[in-house]
Structure formats: structure tokens, C-alpha cells
Amino acid sequence: MSKTFSITELAQEFAVTNRAIRFYETEGMLTPLREGQRRIYRPRDRVRLKLILRGKRLGLSLQEIREIIDLYDAAKGEAGQLQLLLDKIESRREDLEHKRRDIDTTLADLDDVAAKCRERLRQLDLDQVSQETSDGSAKSLKRERAAK
């Protein structure tokens, strides 16, 4: 018989909580055997958990991950699964590239506004120095006139 795994072993191996694994089970993505209250995960469940977590890292939704995993058992088998995964990866890549362009545009806008703010602050500082100088000269002139 092939090796089996406990929920604790899988949680430790993949650095997830037992609760996360139970959630995927509730969602029908994992189907462990049961011995009373004890869950017994087979290698198939381990591979499915690995695929679920990889899909999450790639930013796929649970529905997309389920669709990919379920294809493995369908008539198209692994080839269909791989083609669907490639399609999802391409779609995700396009989405991320679009977001990157949006972020680049936003960063450029922020830089532009910040530069304008800094320039205006410099102008305000110069105006204040100029006014203080003018005020200082006027006071000096008044003092000189008063001294005479």
C-alpha cells in the first residue's frame, strides 16, 4: 500500500494550517479516507494540495484551480489539464502586465505631482525670504530716519 499522510503531516510539509486543509476538503478539492474522526490522505490528495497551493500562489481563484484539477480525471486527462493551465497562466500574465502598466503610470503621476509640490515650496520659500528682506530693509530705513 502506498504511503498515507495525516493532516498534521501535510500541514507541516506545505506550511499551511489544518484549518486550510479542512477548508479544501469542505470545498470538495481533497477527499481523504476516514478512520473514525481521523483523516487519512493519500498521495493523490497530497498532489492535489500541492496544485491548489501553487494555483493560489499564481493568483488563480479556487474555481479556476478546481477546474484545472478536475480536468486531470476527465477524458482529456493531463493534456487537457496542462492546456487549461497554460490558458489560465496566459490570462493571469495579461492581467498582471495590465496592472503593472497602471502602476507605472500612477508612479509617474505621483513623481510629477511631487516635483510640482517641491517647486512650489521653493517658490514660497523664496517669496518669504524676499518679503522678509523687504520688511527688514523697510525697518532699517525707518530706524535710520528715526535716528536722524
C-alpha positions as CSV (number, residue, x, y, z in Angstrom):
1,M,0.0,0.0,0.0
2,S,1.3,3.5,-0.8
3,K,2.2,6.0,1.9
4,T,-0.6,7.9,3.5
5,F,-0.4,11.2,5.4
6,S,-2.1,12.8,8.4
7,I,-3.5,16.3,8.2
8,T,-0.7,17.4,10.5
9,E,2.0,15.9,8.2
10,L,0.5,17.7,5.2
11,A,0.1,21.0,7.1
12,Q,3.7,20.9,8.2
13,E,5.1,19.9,4.8
14,F,3.2,22.7,3.0
15,A,3.3,25.3,5.8
16,V,-0.5,25.7,5.9
17,T,-2.9,25.3,8.8
18,N,-5.0,22.2,9.4
19,R,-8.0,24.5,9.0
20,A,-6.9,25.4,5.5
21,I,-6.7,21.7,4.6
22,R,-10.1,21.1,6.1
23,F,-11.4,24.0,4.0
24,Y,-10.2,22.5,0.8
25,E,-11.8,19.2,1.9
26,T,-15.1,21.0,2.5
27,E,-14.8,22.5,-0.9
28,G,-14.5,19.0,-2.4
29,M,-10.9,19.6,-3.6
30,L,-9.5,16.9,-1.2
31,T,-11.1,13.6,-0.4
32,P,-9.3,11.9,2.4
33,L,-10.3,8.5,3.7
34,R,-11.7,8.3,7.2
35,E,-10.9,6.1,10.2
36,G,-13.4,7.3,12.7
37,Q,-12.6,11.0,13.2
38,R,-9.1,10.6,11.7
39,R,-8.4,11.8,8.2
40,I,-6.1,9.7,6.0
41,Y,-4.7,11.5,3.0
42,R,-3.4,9.5,0.0
43,P,-0.7,10.6,-2.4
44,R,-3.4,11.8,-4.7
45,D,-4.6,14.2,-2.0
46,R,-1.0,15.4,-1.4
47,V,-0.6,16.2,-5.1
48,R,-3.9,18.0,-5.2
49,L,-3.0,20.1,-2.2
50,K,0.3,20.9,-3.9
51,L,-1.5,22.0,-7.0
52,I,-4.1,24.0,-5.0
53,L,-1.3,25.9,-3.2
54,R,0.6,26.5,-6.4
55,G,-2.6,27.9,-8.1
56,K,-3.1,30.2,-5.1
57,R,0.5,31.5,-5.5
58,L,-0.2,32.2,-9.2
59,G,-3.3,34.2,-8.2
60,L,-5.9,31.8,-9.5
61,S,-9.3,31.6,-7.9
62,L,-10.4,28.4,-6.2
63,Q,-12.9,27.8,-9.0
64,E,-10.1,28.0,-11.6
65,I,-7.9,25.7,-9.6
66,R,-10.8,23.2,-9.2
67,E,-11.4,23.3,-12.9
68,I,-7.8,22.5,-13.7
69,I,-7.5,19.8,-11.1
70,D,-10.8,18.2,-12.1
71,L,-9.7,18.1,-15.8
72,Y,-7.0,15.5,-14.8
73,D,-9.7,13.0,-14.1
74,A,-11.7,13.9,-17.2
75,A,-11.4,12.3,-20.7
76,K,-8.8,14.9,-21.8
77,G,-6.6,13.9,-18.9
78,E,-3.3,15.5,-18.2
79,A,-3.0,17.1,-21.7
80,G,-6.3,18.9,-21.2
81,Q,-5.3,19.9,-17.7
82,L,-2.0,21.3,-18.9
83,Q,-3.6,23.2,-21.8
84,L,-6.2,24.8,-19.5
85,L,-3.4,25.7,-17.0
86,L,-1.4,27.4,-19.9
87,D,-4.6,29.3,-20.8
88,K,-5.1,30.4,-17.2
89,I,-1.4,31.4,-16.9
90,E,-1.6,33.5,-20.1
91,S,-4.7,35.2,-18.8
92,R,-3.2,35.9,-15.4
93,R,0.0,37.2,-17.1
94,E,-2.0,39.6,-19.2
95,D,-3.9,40.8,-16.1
96,L,-0.6,41.4,-14.2
97,E,1.0,43.2,-17.2
98,H,-2.0,45.5,-17.3
99,K,-1.8,46.2,-13.6
100,R,2.0,46.8,-14.0
101,R,1.3,49.4,-16.7
102,D,-1.3,51.0,-14.4
103,I,1.1,51.1,-11.5
104,D,3.9,52.6,-13.7
105,T,1.5,55.3,-14.9
106,T,0.4,56.0,-11.3
107,L,4.1,56.2,-10.1
108,A,4.9,58.6,-12.9
109,D,1.9,60.8,-12.0
110,L,3.0,60.7,-8.3
111,D,6.5,61.8,-9.3
112,D,5.2,64.6,-11.4
113,V,2.9,65.9,-8.7
114,A,5.7,65.6,-6.1
115,A,8.1,67.6,-8.3
116,K,5.4,70.3,-8.8
117,C,4.9,70.4,-5.0
118,R,8.6,70.7,-4.3
119,E,8.9,73.5,-6.9
120,R,6.0,75.4,-5.4
121,L,7.5,75.1,-1.9
122,R,10.8,76.5,-3.3
123,Q,8.9,79.4,-4.8
124,L,7.1,80.0,-1.5
125,D,10.4,79.9,0.4
126,L,11.9,82.4,-2.0
127,D,8.8,84.7,-1.7
128,Q,9.0,84.6,2.1
129,V,12.8,85.4,2.1
130,S,12.2,88.2,-0.3
131,Q,9.4,89.6,1.8
132,E,11.4,89.3,5.0
133,T,14.3,91.0,3.2
134,S,11.9,93.8,2.1
135,D,10.4,94.1,5.6
136,G,13.9,94.1,7.1
137,S,15.1,96.9,4.7
138,A,12.0,98.9,5.4
139,K,12.5,98.6,9.1
140,S,16.2,99.6,8.8
141,L,15.2,102.6,6.7
142,K,12.7,103.6,9.4
143,R,15.3,103.2,12.1
144,E,17.8,105.3,10.1
145,R,15.3,108.1,9.6
146,A,14.2,108.0,13.3
147,A,17.9,108.2,14.3
148,K,18.4,111.5,12.3
